[in-house]
Amino acid sequence: RKVSGKVDIFCQAGQVSVPTKHSALMGFLEPMIHPVERPRPGRLFHPKLWLLRYRRADDAVVLRLLVMSRNLTADQSWDTCVQLEGVIGSRIDPANNPIATLIESLPGRCVADLQQHRADGIESLVRDVRRAQWDLPEHIDSVAFHALGVGRQRAPDFSHSRAAVISPFYNSEGLARIGVGATKRPSVLIGRQEELDRL
């Protein structure tokens, strides 16, 4: 009840299933969930990203970014997650543009118009994430974001990097798109045995 006006969940239209058991909480969830059209035929809206903004007791704003590898379901599949936390800096950091562009595009992708207070909240979140200064995990020197299929961004070039792909599903086309096999440095592929056999 407390957060229903402050949380917005964007998901691909037609891909939400109703639980088999009735719950009174469903009434609180409904205004938070915003179906989004897929980018084009044959493509999915599938980012699996959470951006949260907190206000501390001292009034400082803190951002938390979670990038996960699986859907938000009751499924027991394994998952990997990147978690970054940061504060709002005084200047725009161009490295944050892919995240900001993705989030900024969401209201325009929705099947139905957002309520004005929700659209205003998204706009405010975009302004903050553009100026985010992330605390990097130990042994990490820098971070780069890629929002595939948003705006005019080119696919990332991983050809000079060592790739580690961790996924329960993949195919040769997808692996080639991210440069696995195109680099002289060895790649690591971790997945289910049946998928490796099929590949």
Secondary structure, 3 states (H helix, E strand, C coil): CCCCCCCCEEEECCCCCCCCCCCCCHHHHHHHEEEECCCCCCCCCCCCEEEEEEECCCCCEEEEEEEECCCCCCCCCCCCEEEEEEEECCCCCHHHHHHHHHHHHHHHHECCCCCHHHHHHHHHHHHHHHCEEEECCCCCCCCCCCCCCCCCCCCCCCCCCCCEEECCCCCHHHHHHCCCCCCCCCCEEECCHHHHHHC
